[in-house]
């Protein structure tokens, strides 16, 4: 039975190209310089999106709310 398990593990290693890169669950993978660079770049892009997407969207929403309140509360036409 031990030979069958060894054979199974050996065929698994040969058939799986990512076998050498696998980590055990629960153990953190050490971050490489490439991963760190990609993470920092993603954070920079997220910061840029805040100024180019989120803030203008919030400004438009606030403007619509103010406009709605103004139209809903203005006095009627004087006759």
C-alpha distances in whole Angstrom, upper triangle without the diagonal:
4,5,5,7,9,10,11,13,14,16,17,19,20,21,23,26,26,23,25,28,25,26,25,26,29,30,33,33,36,39,40,43,43,41,44,47,46,46,49,50,49,51,54,54,54,57,59,58,59,62,62,61,61,64,66,64,65,69,69,68,70,73,73,73,76,77,76,78,81,82,81,83,86,89,91,93,97,100
4,5,5,6,9,10,11,12,14,15,17,19,20,21,24,24,21,22,25,23,24,22,24,27,28,31,30,33,36,37,40,40,39,42,44,43,43,47,48,47,49,52,52,52,55,57,56,57,61,61,60,59,63,65,63,64,68,68,67,69,72,72,72,75,77,76,77,80,81,80,83,85,89,90,93,96,99
4,5,5,6,9,10,10,12,14,15,17,18,20,23,24,20,22,25,23,25,24,26,29,29,32,31,34,36,37,40,40,39,42,44,43,44,47,48,47,49,52,52,52,55,57,56,58,61,61,60,60,64,65,64,65,68,69,68,70,73,72,73,76,77,77,78,81,82,81,84,86,90,91,94,97,100
4,5,5,6,9,10,11,12,14,15,16,18,21,22,19,21,24,22,24,23,25,28,28,31,31,33,36,37,40,39,38,41,44,42,43,46,47,46,48,51,51,50,54,55,55,56,59,59,58,58,62,63,62,63,66,67,65,68,71,70,70,73,75,74,76,79,79,79,81,84,87,88,91,95,97
4,5,5,6,8,10,10,12,14,15,16,19,20,16,18,21,19,20,19,21,24,25,28,27,30,32,33,37,36,35,38,40,39,39,43,44,43,45,48,48,47,50,52,52,53,56,56,55,55,58,60,59,60,63,64,63,65,68,67,67,71,72,71,73,76,76,76,78,81,84,86,88,92,95
4,5,5,6,9,10,11,12,14,15,18,19,15,17,20,18,20,19,22,25,25,27,26,29,31,32,35,35,34,37,39,38,39,42,43,42,44,47,47,47,50,52,52,53,56,56,55,55,59,61,59,60,64,64,63,66,69,68,68,71,73,72,74,77,78,77,80,82,86,87,90,93,96
4,5,5,6,8,10,11,12,14,17,18,15,17,20,19,21,21,24,27,27,29,28,30,33,33,36,36,35,38,40,39,39,43,44,43,45,48,48,48,51,52,52,54,57,56,55,56,59,61,59,61,64,64,64,66,69,68,69,72,73,73,74,77,78,77,80,82,86,87,90,93,96
4,5,5,6,9,10,11,12,15,16,13,16,19,17,19,19,21,24,25,27,26,29,31,31,35,34,33,36,38,37,37,41,41,40,42,45,45,45,48,50,49,51,54,54,52,53,56,58,56,58,61,61,60,63,65,65,65,68,70,69,71,74,74,74,76,79,82,84,86,90,92
4,6,5,6,9,10,10,13,14,11,13,15,14,16,16,18,22,22,24,23,25,28,28,32,31,30,33,35,34,34,38,39,38,40,43,42,43,46,47,47,48,52,51,50,51,54,56,54,56,59,59,59,61,64,63,64,67,68,68,69,72,73,73,75,78,81,82,85,88,91
4,5,5,6,9,10,12,14,11,12,16,15,18,18,21,24,24,26,24,26,28,28,32,31,30,33,35,34,35,38,39,38,41,43,43,44,47,48,48,50,53,52,51,52,55,57,56,57,61,61,60,63,65,65,66,69,70,70,71,74,75,75,77,80,83,84,87,90,93
4,5,5,6,8,11,13,11,13,16,16,19,19,22,25,25,27,25,28,29,29,32,31,30,34,35,34,35,39,39,38,41,43,43,43,46,48,47,49,52,51,50,51,55,56,55,56,59,60,59,62,64,64,64,67,69,68,70,73,73,73,76,78,82,83,85,89,91
4,5,5,6,9,10,8,11,14,13,15,16,18,22,22,23,22,24,26,26,30,28,27,31,32,31,32,35,36,35,37,40,39,40,43,44,44,46,49,48,47,48,51,53,51,53,56,56,56,58,61,60,61,64,65,65,67,69,70,70,72,75,78,79,82,85,88
4,6,5,7,9,6,8,11,11,14,15,18,21,21,22,20,22,24,24,27,26,25,29,30,29,30,34,34,33,36,38,38,39,42,43,43,45,48,47,47,47,51,52,51,53,56,56,56,58,61,60,61,64,65,65,67,70,70,70,73,75,79,80,82,86,89
4,6,7,10,8,10,13,14,17,19,21,25,24,25,23,25,26,26,28,27,27,30,32,30,32,35,35,35,37,40,39,40,43,44,44,46,49,48,48,48,52,53,52,54,57,57,57,60,62,62,62,65,67,66,68,71,71,72,74,76,80,81,84,87,90
4,6,9,9,11,14,14,17,19,21,25,24,25,23,25,26,26,29,27,26,30,31,29,31,34,34,33,36,39,38,38,42,43,42,44,47,46,45,46,50,51,50,52,55,55,54,57,59,59,60,63,64,64,66,68,69,69,71,74,77,78,81,84,87
4,5,5,9,10,10,14,16,18,21,21,21,19,22,23,22,25,23,23,26,28,26,27,31,31,30,33,35,34,35,38,39,39,41,44,43,42,43,46,48,47,48,51,52,51,54,56,56,57,60,61,61,63,65,66,66,68,71,74,76,78,81,84
4,6,7,9,10,14,16,19,22,21,21,18,20,20,20,22,20,20,24,25,23,25,28,28,28,31,33,32,33,36,37,37,39,42,41,41,42,45,46,45,47,50,51,50,53,55,55,56,59,60,60,62,65,65,65,68,70,74,75,77,81,83
4,6,5,7,10,13,15,18,17,17,14,16,17,17,20,18,17,21,22,21,22,25,26,25,28,30,30,30,33,35,34,36,39,39,38,39,42,44,43,45,48,48,48,50,53,53,53,56,58,58,59,62,63,63,65,68,71,73,75,78,81
4,5,5,9,11,14,17,16,17,15,17,18,18,22,20,19,23,25,23,24,28,28,28,30,33,33,33,36,37,37,39,42,42,41,42,45,47,46,47,50,51,50,53,55,55,56,59,60,60,62,64,65,65,68,70,74,75,77,81,84
4,6,9,11,14,17,15,16,13,15,16,16,19,18,18,21,23,22,23,26,27,27,29,32,32,33,36,37,37,39,42,42,41,42,45,47,46,48,51,51,51,53,56,56,57,59,61,61,63,65,66,66,69,71,75,76,79,82,85
4,7,10,13,15,13,13,10,12,13,13,16,15,14,18,20,19,20,23,24,23,26,28,28,29,32,33,33,35,38,38,38,38,41,43,43,44,47,48,47,50,52,52,53,56,57,57,59,62,63,63,65,67,71,73,75,78,81
4,7,9,12,11,11,9,12,14,15,18,18,16,19,21,20,20,24,25,24,26,29,29,29,32,34,34,35,38,39,38,38,41,43,42,43,47,47,47,49,52,52,52,55,57,57,58,61,62,62,64,66,70,72,74,77,80
4,6,9,7,8,7,10,13,14,18,18,16,18,21,20,20,23,25,24,25,29,29,29,31,34,33,35,38,38,38,37,41,43,42,43,46,47,46,48,51,51,51,54,56,56,57,60,61,61,63,66,69,71,74,77,80
4,6,6,9,9,12,15,17,21,21,19,21,24,23,22,26,28,26,27,31,31,31,33,36,35,36,40,40,39,39,42,44,43,44,47,48,47,49,52,52,52,55,57,56,58,60,62,61,63,66,69,71,74,77,80
4,6,8,10,13,16,18,22,22,19,21,24,23,22,25,27,25,26,30,30,29,32,34,33,34,38,38,37,36,40,42,41,41,45,46,44,46,49,49,49,52,54,53,54,57,59,58,60,63,66,68,71,74,77
4,6,9,13,15,18,22,22,19,20,24,23,21,24,26,25,25,29,29,28,30,33,33,33,37,38,36,35,38,41,40,40,43,45,43,45,48,48,48,51,53,52,53,56,58,57,59,62,65,67,70,73,76
4,6,9,12,15,19,20,17,18,22,21,20,22,25,24,24,28,29,28,30,33,33,33,36,38,37,36,39,42,41,41,44,46,44,46,49,49,49,52,54,54,55,58,59,59,60,63,67,69,71,75,78
4,6,9,12,15,16,13,14,18,18,16,19,21,20,21,24,25,24,26,29,29,30,33,34,34,33,36,38,38,38,41,43,42,43,46,47,47,49,51,51,52,55,57,56,58,61,64,66,69,72,75
4,6,9,13,13,11,12,16,15,14,17,20,19,20,23,24,24,26,28,29,30,33,34,33,33,36,38,38,38,41,43,42,44,47,47,48,50,52,52,53,56,57,57,59,62,65,67,70,73,76
4,6,10,11,9,10,14,14,14,16,18,19,19,22,23,24,25,28,29,30,32,33,33,33,36,38,38,39,42,43,43,44,47,48,48,50,53,53,54,56,58,58,60,62,66,68,71,74,77
4,7,8,6,6,10,11,10,12,15,15,16,18,20,20,22,24,25,26,29,30,30,30,33,35,35,36,39,40,40,42,44,45,46,48,50,51,52,54,56,56,58,60,63,66,68,71,74
4,5,5,6,9,10,11,12,14,15,17,19,20,21,23,25,26,27,30,30,31,31,34,36,36,37,40,42,42,43,46,47,47,49,51,52,53,55,57,58,59,61,65,67,69,73,76
4,5,5,6,9,10,11,12,14,15,17,18,20,21,23,24,26,28,29,30,30,32,35,35,36,38,40,41,42,44,46,47,48,50,51,53,54,56,57,59,60,64,66,68,71,75
4,5,5,6,9,10,11,12,14,15,17,18,20,21,23,25,27,27,28,29,31,33,34,35,37,39,39,41,43,44,45,47,49,50,51,53,55,56,57,59,63,65,67,70,73
4,5,5,6,9,10,11,12,14,15,16,19,20,21,23,25,26,26,27,29,31,32,33,35,37,37,39,41,42,43,45,47,47,49,51,52,53,55,57,61,63,65,68,71
4,5,5,6,9,10,11,12,14,15,17,19,20,21,23,25,25,26,28,30,31,31,34,36,36,37,40,41,42,44,46,47,48,50,51,52,54,56,59,61,64,67,70
4,5,5,6,9,10,11,12,14,15,17,18,20,22,23,24,25,27,29,30,31,33,34,35,37,39,40,41,43,45,46,47,49,51,52,53,55,59,61,63,66,69
4,5,5,6,9,10,11,12,14,15,17,19,21,21,22,23,25,27,27,29,31,32,33,35,37,38,39,41,43,44,45,47,48,49,51,53,57,59,61,64,67
4,5,5,6,9,10,11,13,14,15,17,19,20,20,21,23,26,26,27,29,31,31,33,35,36,37,39,41,42,43,45,47,47,49,51,55,57,59,62,65
4,5,5,6,9,10,11,13,14,16,17,19,20,20,22,24,25,26,28,30,31,32,34,36,36,38,40,41,42,44,46,47,48,50,54,56,58,61,64
4,5,5,6,9,10,11,12,15,16,16,18,19,21,23,24,25,27,28,29,31,33,34,35,37,39,40,41,43,45,46,47,49,53,55,57,60,63
4,5,5,6,9,10,11,13,15,15,16,16,19,21,21,23,25,26,27,29,31,32,33,35,36,37,39,41,42,43,45,47,50,52,54,58,61
4,5,5,6,9,10,11,13,14,15,15,17,20,20,21,23,25,26,27,29,31,31,33,35,36,37,39,41,42,43,45,49,51,53,56,59
4,5,5,6,9,10,11,13,14,15,16,18,20,21,22,24,25,26,28,30,31,33,34,36,37,39,40,42,43,44,48,50,52,55,59
4,5,5,6,9,10,10,11,13,15,17,17,19,21,22,23,25,27,28,29,31,33,34,35,37,38,40,41,43,47,49,50,54,57
4,5,5,6,9,10,10,10,13,15,15,16,19,20,21,22,25,26,27,29,30,31,33,35,36,37,39,41,44,46,48,52,55
4,5,5,7,9,10,10,11,14,15,16,17,20,21,21,23,25,26,28,29,31,32,34,35,37,38,39,43,45,47,50,54
4,5,5,6,8,10,11,12,14,15,17,18,20,21,23,24,26,27,29,30,32,33,35,36,38,39,43,45,46,49,53
4,5,5,5,7,9,10,11,13,15,16,17,19,21,22,23,25,26,28,29,31,32,34,35,37,41,42,44,47,51
4,6,6,5,6,9,10,10,12,14,15,16,18,20,21,23,24,26,27,29,30,31,33,34,38,40,42,45,49
4,6,6,6,8,10,11,11,14,15,16,17,20,21,22,23,25,27,28,30,31,32,34,37,40,41,44,47
4,6,7,7,9,11,12,13,15,16,17,19,21,22,23,25,27,28,29,31,33,34,37,39,41,44,47
4,6,6,6,9,10,11,12,15,16,17,19,20,21,23,25,26,27,29,31,32,36,37,39,42,45
4,6,5,6,9,10,11,12,14,15,17,18,20,21,23,24,26,27,29,30,34,36,38,41,44
4,5,5,6,9,10,11,12,14,15,16,18,20,21,22,24,26,27,28,32,34,36,39,42
4,5,5,6,9,10,10,12,14,15,16,18,20,21,22,24,26,27,31,32,34,37,40
4,5,5,6,9,10,11,13,14,15,17,19,20,21,23,24,26,30,31,33,36,40
4,5,5,6,9,10,11,12,14,15,17,18,20,21,23,24,28,30,32,35,39
4,5,5,6,9,10,11,12,14,15,16,18,20,21,22,26,28,30,33,36
4,5,5,6,9,10,10,12,14,15,16,18,20,21,25,26,28,31,35
4,5,5,6,9,10,11,12,14,15,16,18,20,24,26,28,31,34
4,5,5,6,9,10,11,12,14,15,17,18,22,24,26,29,33
4,5,5,6,9,10,10,12,14,15,16,20,22,24,27,30
4,5,5,6,9,10,10,12,14,15,19,21,23,26,29
4,5,5,6,9,10,10,12,14,18,20,22,25,29
4,5,5,6,9,10,11,12,16,18,20,23,27
4,6,5,6,8,10,11,14,16,18,21,24
4,5,5,6,9,10,14,15,18,21,24
4,6,5,6,8,12,14,17,20,23
4,6,5,6,10,12,14,17,21
4,6,6,9,10,12,16,19
4,6,9,10,13,16,19
4,6,9,12,15,18
4,7,9,12,15
4,7,8,12
4,6,9
4,6
4
